[in-house]
Amino acid sequence: MRTPVVPADVLGAVRRVTPSAEQVSLASAALDAAPGGRQRLSYARVDVLPGPAGPVLLELEATDCFLFLAYAAQASIDRLAEHFARQVVRQR
């Protein structure tokens, strides 16, 4: 049996960072470009890297086995919980 993977195994070190205005703008544009728009996403994480002319999109991840809730702002956790609750009610 395989040992479970934890975020530290994948990333080495996880730390909270404050994104720049440019990074937030790029992330917002990436979310808007998702099929169906950001309102269709239950969860998303946008990874960016610094580039010579500004931030560069590395990944728009719409599924993640870790969710990184320990690093999320409370408002983000609340939005995710509310979204999941709406989905459960909608399924009944």
QUIJOQUI-V909888 format. One record per residue. N is the residue number from 1. SS is DSSP state (2 for helix, 1 for strand, 0 for the rest). PSI is psi in whole degrees, 0 to 359 (* if undefined). D_FIRST is the distance of its C-alpha to the first C-alpha in Angstrom with 1 decimal. Layout:
n: <N;N>
ss: <SS;SS>
psi: <PSI;PSI>
d_first: <D_FIRST;D_FIRST>
This chain:
n: <1;2;3;4;5;6;7;8;9;10;11;12;13;14;15;16;17;18;19;20;21;22;23;24;25;26;27;28;29;30;31;32;33;34;35;36;37;38;39;40;41;42;43;44;45;46;47;48;49;50;51;52;53;54;55;56;57;58;59;60;61;62;63;64;65;66;67;68;69;70;71;72;73;74;75;76;77;78;79;80;81;82;83;84;85;86;87;88;89;90;91;92>
ss: <0;0;0;0;0;0;2;2;2;2;2;0;0;0;0;0;0;0;0;0;2;2;2;2;2;2;2;2;2;2;2;2;2;0;0;0;0;2;2;2;0;0;0;0;1;1;1;1;1;1;1;0;0;1;1;1;1;1;1;1;1;0;0;0;0;0;0;0;2;2;2;0;0;2;2;2;2;2;2;2;2;2;2;2;2;2;2;2;2;2;2;0>
psi: <138;143;137;146;136;160;322;329;325;317;346;301;133;132;151;137;156;118;151;167;322;319;319;319;316;316;319;317;321;317;319;332;351;143;123;354;172;333;342;349;127;327;145;146;132;121;132;155;151;139;171;333;18;182;148;135;122;316;138;107;120;355;146;130;350;326;334;38;333;341;1;151;149;322;323;318;317;317;318;316;317;319;312;320;318;321;320;314;319;329;344;*>
d_first: <0.0;3.8;6.6;9.1;12.1;15.4;18.9;19.7;16.8;18.5;22.1;22.6;25.2;26.2;29.8;32.3;35.2;38.4;38.9;42.3;44.6;43.9;40.2;40.6;43.0;40.7;37.8;40.2;41.3;37.7;37.0;40.4;39.5;36.4;37.0;38.8;39.2;37.5;38.4;35.8;32.9;30.9;29.4;30.0;29.7;32.0;31.3;34.4;35.3;38.8;40.8;44.2;45.9;43.8;40.3;38.2;35.6;32.2;30.2;30.9;27.5;27.9;24.2;21.9;18.6;20.1;23.7;24.8;26.9;27.4;29.4;31.3;34.9;35.5;37.5;34.6;32.3;35.2;35.7;32.1;32.2;35.5;34.3;31.4;33.8;36.2;33.6;32.7;36.5;37.1;34.6;36.4>
